[in-house]
Amino acid sequence: MTGKDMITGNKKWWEGAVIYQIYPRSFADSNKDGIGDIKGIISRLDYLENLGIDAIWLSPVCKSPQDDNGYDISDYQDIDPMFGTLADMEMLIKEAGKHHIRIIMDLVLNHSSDEHYWFLEAKKSRENPYHDYYIWRDGTEGVLPNDMGATFGGSAWEWVPELGQYYFHQFSVKQPDLNWENPKLRKEIYEMINWWIQKGVGGFRLDVIDQIAKEPDKKITNNGPRLHEFLREMSRETFQKANLVTVGETWGATTELAKLYSNPDNSELSMVFQFEHICLDQIEGKEKWDLSPLPFLKLKEVFSRWQRELYKKGWNSLFWNNHDLPRIVSRWGNDGKYRTESAKMLAILLHGMQGTPYIYQGEELGMTNIQYGIEEYRDIETLNLYKERIAKGYTKREVMESIHAKSRDNARTPMQWNDEENAGFTEGTPWIKVNPNYLKINAKAQINDGDSVFNCYKRLILLRKENPVFIDGSFQMLLENDENIFAYTRTNGDSRLLVVCNFYDKTLEYPFKEADESMELLISNYKDAEKSIQLRPYEARMYLKKL
């Protein structure tokens, strides 16, 4: 452990860390084939060290037929040729370490690819030792075990005529679910995890981990009765043997469940991704494509509840973006006139809270959503949505409005490195079109600009390293019913942090004139914030007072 990992009295390095998510396909291409790769990531480690991040969460790079962008793994202990080789991966772990950066693997343990050796064997006969690694039900062709549907459409059951059985798949038909009831399967999974730990990885992000204890006959997918038993066993056999960070993707998590997942005794996981705040701008009970204005007071209530209820009982992950979500500056900021100001405001608002912040590639530049024609999109979910809604009678304008707002491809356009061809991402033809605004929004233009979005993120990361109140301070929401301002304090025995953010493009009176007279302004997104008695559009300020 390096000195950089430690804050006074902090034994868990990830509590003071900031994690950067890389979507490898779109980050940096080293071999001119238009697809990002591991060697491309290695070539950009200086940039990430300059930003100040502590770890990289790497979206899946294991061998895969790529039916679901690598979340269908055919070999957990090899790298997909699209991204390089196992030797490249070992080099990335080693070189990242020289830059004081850990590598976090994306582990998909709910299901495998149907091209995985285990499943190929499992299909051979009911007596095959791998057959019970998956979930099977006897039946008759055309008579499904039950009416459960798959997330990607159609039935969750697929008929295998040579066996006279159905297998269960919660996602694609090419992603058969693993049978965690089988102790031999669990043992193989733990051996694989320990193999990666021996290679020096710093942790794991666990894809849809709340689904591993499913009971399909009872139509239970999330939070099955043996879930926490399985997680504790896995932690005991693997994670607790090293100083790792583990984060579970748990769409159904409540604060009570999160306390189990992220108990400070380290018996399960370090933290989870919960998505309550991320689902607020859609019509209740409808799909994400059914757009609704953000209920700002509800956003404040959700953040406040997670901050208060997990205090000293669990740990939060803090994020606005990931590979499945639209760009936050376009979503809840202003990607036009106030792009820089609103991108910084959203950063300051989030990074002052308790938890581990996650930065998604390009977020630190204020990268925006894109507006392609339908023929330029690559995301299968987006293309299916277009066909389905046009067939249902939606107008093209209505469908494209939803796609422009929520398509996963918003996050997957190539990283904007400079203003050269293809934004410096590749010398080949990029697998997906670069956002045309790369000429204005790119890393090269921001790194040496002290007033850039990049340098705002860099400053926030440094502040977290320097001030323990970011790690252990209690949270109090201020102005709970104010429909424009998001303000809160964080307090420990030594310090009080005050964060004040104007969430919209209007000018407001500054509400805490007296409170901050004795406080030091740590960061703001307007240069003369200390002199202003107003909160200008999207203005954000962060103050510190020593107690």
C-alpha positions, -999 to +999 in steps of 0.1 A: +000+000+000+014+034-010+012+065+011-012+079-015-038+053-003-038+063+033-057+090+051-052+093+088-068+064+105-083+050+073-076+013+070-097+007+039-079+023+009-111+024-012-128+047+013-105+075+003-102+064-034-117+077-066-124+050-093-124+056-130-144+034-153-130+025-187-152+011-215-122-005-234-139-006-268-141+032-268-111+044-248-079+042-269-070+021-299-033+010-303-035-012-334-056+010-358-085-014-361-110+011-348-116-007-315-100+003-282-077-022-265-056-029-235-024-015-250-043+017-257-052+019-220-015+014-211-006+043-234-029+066-214-019+058-179+001+091-175-032+109-182-050+090-155-022+094-130-023+132-137-061+132-130-053+115-097-075+084-097-067+054-076-082+025-096-096+016-130-128-004-132-124-021-165-156-032-183-154-068-194-123-079-214-125-117-209-129-139-239-165-136-252-185-141-284-197-105-277-234-113-279-238-088-250-207-066-252-185-090-232-211-098-205-213-132-220-180-148-210-167-179-227-134-181-207-130-163-174-092-168-175-084-155-209-087-121-227-108-115-258-085-111-289-104-078-297-087-063-266-053-081-267-038-110-248-035-123-213+001-110-214-013-075-223-036-078-193-007-088-170+013-058-184-016-034-177-018-046-140+020-041-137+022-007-155-009+007-137+008-002-104+038+019-114+013+048-117-003+040-083-034+027-100-052-006-092-071-026-118-107-037-110-121-065-131-157-068-142-169-103-130-200-118-145-210-146-122-247-148-127-244-164-161-218-175-187-218-176-225-234-206-241-200-211-257-182-216-224-167-250-219-189-257-190-221-252-210-208-271-240-202-301-217-235-295-198-255-300-231-239-333-239-260-354-214-279-352-181-251-373-165-223-350-176-205-336-145-210-300-158-248-305-164-257-293-130-236-261-134-267-246-150-304-245-143-325-271-161-361-282-160-377-312-176-405-306-200-421-309-234-412-288-263-435-258-265-448-263-229-427-238-209-418-245-172-435-212-164-442-178-179-410-160-168-397-136-194-360-127-202-348-092-197-338-089-234-372-102-246-390-135-251-391-164-226-365-170-200-365-207-209-348-223-239-355-258-252-326-283-258-341-311-278-312-336-274-318-334-236-355-330-235-350-301-211-352-263-208-324-242-195-330-208-177-315-175-190-324-143-173-308-123-201-299-134-237-306-169-249-268-171-253-263-163-215-274-194-196-277-188-158-252-205-136-266-228-108-251-214-076-268-242-056-241-265-069-210-264-045-187-276-073-196-247-094-190-223-066-156-239-059-146-234-095-157-198-094-137-191-063-106-207-078-109-185-108-113-154-086-082-163-066-063-169-099-070-132-108-061-121-073-027-138-076-022-118-108-025-086-088-059-072-095-072-046-070-108-058-069-139-067-087-172-052-099-198-079-097-224-078-125-261-083-114-247-101-083-281-099-065-295-125-090-272-154-082-296-170-056-326-170-079-355-195-075-371-197-110-399-221-099-410-194-074-403-166-100-376-151-077-347-135-095-334-108-072-325-112-036-331-149-033-331-166+001-295-178-001-280-146-016-262-134+015-250-169+024-234-172-010-218-137-008-204-144+026-189-177+014-174-161-017-159-132+004-144-157+029-129-179+002-116-151-020-119-113-013-108-114+023-075-129+013-064-096-002-068-059+003-095-056-024-124-033-033-156-051-043-187-034-057-219-052-065-244-042-092-278-044-074-307-027-092-331-038-065-311-026-035-327-007-006-308+010+021-315-019+044-302-044+019-272-022+012-263-024+050-260-062+046-240-060+013-216-034+026-214-042+063-182-026+077-171-061+090-162-068+053-182-101+054-198-095+020-188-066-003-172-032+000-202-014-015-230-017-041-242+003-070-278+013-063-298+030-090-327+047-071-315+082-081-308+072-117-344+060-124-361+093-113-365+109-148-389+084-163-426+080-160-433+058-129-441+022-138-429+027-174-397+021-193-366+043-192-375+056-226-407+072-213-392+105-204-403+126-174-388+158-159-364+152-130-383+155-097-356+176-080-369+174-044-371+136-048-335+135-060-325+154-028-345+130-006-330+099-022-294+111-018-300+123+017-316+090+028-287+069+014-261+092+030-278+092+064-289+055+066-256+040+056-235+062+079-212+039+099-234+010+089-223+006+052-207+024+023-220+044-006-209+044-042-212+078-058-219+080-096-238+099-123-226+080-153-216+045-165-215+026-198-253+021-197-263+056-189-265+089-208-240+116-201-250+135-170-242+170-183-267+164-211-292+147-188-294+169-157-270+197-166-269+220-196-248+209-225-252+242-244-245+276-230-236+264-195-219+231-203-187+238-183-205+254-153-231+226-150-205+198-155-185+212-126-216+218-105-226+181-108-191+170-100-189+192-069-223+181-057-215+144-059-178+144-047-186+162-014-207+132-003-197+101+017-188+072-005-164+062-032-168+084-064-168+067-098-159+088-128-169+074-162-144+080-191-150+115-206-171+127-177-140+146-164-141+165-197-178+172-197-184+150-227-220+151-239-247+130-254-248+125-292-277+129-317-272+104-345-295+092-371-308+057-363-284+041-389-254+053-369-263+037-336-247+004-326-264-005-293-287-036-297-311-022-271-315+011-289-320-006-323-346-030-309-364-001-292-366+018-325-382-012-343-406-020-315-419+016-311-422+024-348-442-008-351-465+003-323-473+035-340-450+060-323-437+088-346-401+087-356-396+121-339-410+107-306-388+076-307-356+095-316-363+120-288-362+090-264-331+076-280-312+109-280-319+112-243-313+076-230-295+055-256-265+036-241-245+047-271-244+082-255-218+068-232-200+047-257-188+072-283-149+073-285-130+091-258-121+126-270-084+130-266-076+159-290-089+178-320-072+156-346-089+131-368-112+107-348-105+127-317-071+109-313-090+077-305-078+057-335-060+060-368-084+035-383-122+037-387-138+039-353-163+012-345-189+039-337-189+075-349-170+101-328-191+129-313-185+159-337-180+183-308-146+167-301-131+197-319-141+218-289-144+192-261-112+172-257-085+163-231-056+182-248-075+214-247-083+210-209-053+195-192-034+228-190-064+250-187-068+257-149-105+266-154-114+234-173-138+206-162-108+183-161-090+204-135-122+207-115-123+169-112-085+168-105-090+193-076-119+174-062-099+142-061-070+160-044-094+175-018-107+140-009-071+129-002-063+159+019-094+162+041-107+133+063-141+149+066-148+137+030-144+102+043-159+101+078-181+133+081-218+129+089-243+143+063-270+169+068-292+181+040-300+219+041-329+237+025-347+204+020-377+220+003-359+245-019-367+236-055-335+251-070-306+246-045-289+214-034-270+222-002-256+200+025-229+198+052-205+171+062-192+172+097-166+153+118-148+162+150-123+185+133-141+200+103-173+210+086-177+209+048-205+231+032-216+224-003-240+247-021-252+241-057-276+259-079-291+231-099-306+253-127-299+281-151-315+309-130-298+335-108-307+332-071-298+349-038-270+332-020-286+317+011-257+313+036-240+347+038-232+345+075-225+308+077-195+308+054-178+340+066-154+320+087-151+292+061-124+287+035-136+284-001-121+251-014-135+251-049-161+268-070-171+269-107-171+307-110-139+326-104-152+354-082-175+333-060-163+348-027-174+382-037-208+373-051-240+376-030-258+356-057-258+321-070-254+324-108-267+297-132-254+263-121-231+279-096-214+255-070-193+263-040-176+241-015-163+255+018-143+241+047-143+252+084-119+238+110-138+232+143 
